[in-house]
Amino acid sequence: MLLSASGAYFLVALIAAAVSYVVAHRKGLNAVGWAWASLLLLVPAAILPLVPSRQRPERSIGVPDETWQALLAYDPDFKAAAVQIAPYGAPALDELRRAWAAVPDKGALPSMVSAIEARWSGYTAAGLTHVETQDGVAVLQDAEGHYHVRGRQTGDLRTARLIASASARRARTSSVAGIVVGAAVLAAAVTGTGPARAQLSATGMTLPSCETYGRERPRGGTREQLSDLFGLSIYRWGDAEYGRYRAFMLDCKRMLPSFRQDMTLRDWEAAVENSVATLKSYTGYVNRFGEPMGRQNGSRPRPGELDYTRAFETLSCDRFTEATVNAWTRGGPPDASPAAPFSVPLVAWRYEVWRAFENRVLACGKRSGSPVEADESWMRVIVSQQEAGNAAAIRQAQQEEAAGAARLAGILSRAAEAENSTSADDIAGKLKAVDALAAGLKLAPAEAAQVAAARAHIGARLRAARLAEAEAWERDRPAREARAQQQEEELAGLQRQNRERDDAATAERERNARIEVERQAGTRAQAERQAAEAVAQQQRDAAQRAADRAAQERAAAETLARLRREEETALARDPCNRVEVRRQLMEAANAMDRARFGGRKLLDLTRGLTNSGQPDAVRSCVFEAEWSSGQRGLVTITVRKNSFGDDLIEVRP
């Protein structure tokens, strides 16, 4: 594969060198240097065999996966196309993806689908099945195990893959060769200067021979003769054409009648420049002050477009008067039509036609014998007024023509789509579309004839398609009846199977219902047992709590009794509980200032206990006291010694 690519590079380099040599030689440049520069393409050819091969996975190029999946999911046209070619598998869908990447036009989608379907249905009819796609080329296999690639047959899959790779490589090599040769020629053209570059770019202009020009261009002739001699209307010349014209005049100087023997080369160059300047002013390429007006020129002529700048030469000067020019909106001369003033259609009145019209008016004015300057200025004003005043009508006519051309193109496109349709319904739809587009459309006789021919052709195809479908329907009647009988038997079998499945499902539902009833009964019985056990457990727990409470009460009573016995025992042994001590302390307390107790008096002290919390006291006791106010409560009586050795009594209720 690498050696084949290197050979292609060698071939391209040689072709580029030859083309560069020829072009550079014609331009007067260094032809040998350009040829050697083109041979630099041999460097990649020498390096390429040393580059290791790298296999790339086969995938569809041009349309991202996300875009393609979105088109198949959401676009109704693509969904219908995918369904139509789905019987032929993923390779047919990949082919549609590659075709859409090359021509992303929804109008061409039906043609793509029809072509793919026709090709793959042909494979299927021939008994061929798709095996794989190698470098974009399908590898097919027949029933006998032979492989088919691009019309070639082999019994080995590896050989079939090599054939597919070679076919794809040849296609790529041809494409690369064309690109490189075109780039070489373009580079040679761009680097040229002066008249040489003008010659290469002026593709719409053909140069006559010097003898032809001298014979057919007499002095004093009309400038429009240059249009015929150079094959391009002078009103459509640009810088390149004027450059070629200047170079032609300079080269043919000694063969032209205008070149006198006593003229120097400088004088001839000045005369040529004056001729070029006059021609530019005449065609409106520059104005009378020499300012460029080239951007106001019309677009380049389309193939087959008429040149209306020559239409005024056939008209008599009687039709170019002030009255007829002012009557331009009414069709010009009385025998003209408002749709074609001065025999030129309204849509054709572009910048170049106005300049030719103005030149013809001025030429006729000069022949009338009136003062040239005054007549020329006045007629220029009249023509300019008509050009400005009728610009809107011309623009509207051009827009209507463009709309009509678009609708005509749509009609012809629908007619072309009908060529690729095989279904009668599709062809009828195309015919309805053609009728809808042609309704109310004003067409020229030739265009109307085209539409009528296209419509007649679609009608013939529709009749043929319907006849073919009717014949196919009749031929397919036995098979269709057999299929209908088979479908009825299959339907009966399916109904029987459905009934059996329904019976089995009913029995299963009944069994499941019985199991559910039994389960619910068992659940209720278990719940009742659990409730009875819970009630019994609650009763046992209540009895246990009552027994525990009785035991606690008995233990508390025993403890209280024991504490009382211990207390009584402690009271009996405590010195503070002795009668004489209680009396003594009560009297001592009452002997104190009664104001300290609010006028109350201790009547009795009982159950005296020693208060060990007063270690520095002579004696401290806690009693149950009864006061004269009728109150009862605990009282602490403490006896301490002061610094004089006397007893001090403290009473704290």
Buried (B, 14 or more C-beta within 10 A) or exposed (E): EEEEBBEBBBBBBBBBBBBBBBBBBBBEBEBEEBBEBBBEBBEBBEEBEEEEEEEEEEEBEEBEEEEBEEBBEEBEEBEEBBEBBEEBEEBBBBBBBBBBBEEEEEEBBBBBBBBBBEBBBEBEEEEBEBBBBBBBBBBBBBEEEBBBBBEEEBEEBEEBBBBBBBBBBEEBBEEBBEEBBEEBBEBBBEBBEEBBBBBBBBEBBEBBEBEEBBEEBEEEEEBBBBBBBBEBBBBBBBEBBBBBBBBBBBEBBEEBEBBEEEBEEEEBBEBBEEBBBEBBBBBBBBEEEEEEBBEBBBEEBEEEEEBBBBBBEEBEBEBBBEEBBEBBEEBBBEEBEEEBBBBBBBBBBBBBBBBBBBBBBBBBBBEEEEEEEEBBEBBBEBBEEBBEEBEEEBEEBBEEBEEBEEBBEBBBBBBEBBEBBEEBEBBBBBBEBBBEBBEEBEBEEEBBEBBEEBBEEBBEBBEEBBEEBEEEEEEEEEEEEEEEEEEEEEEEEEEEEEEEEEEEEEEEEEEEEEEEEEEEEEEEEEEEEEEEEEEEEEEEEEEEEEEEEEEEEEEEEEEEEEEEEEEEEEBEEBEBBEEEBBEBBBEBBBEEEEEEBEEBEBBEBEBBBBBEEBEEBEBBBBBBBBBEEEEEEEBBBBBBEEEEEEEEBBBEE
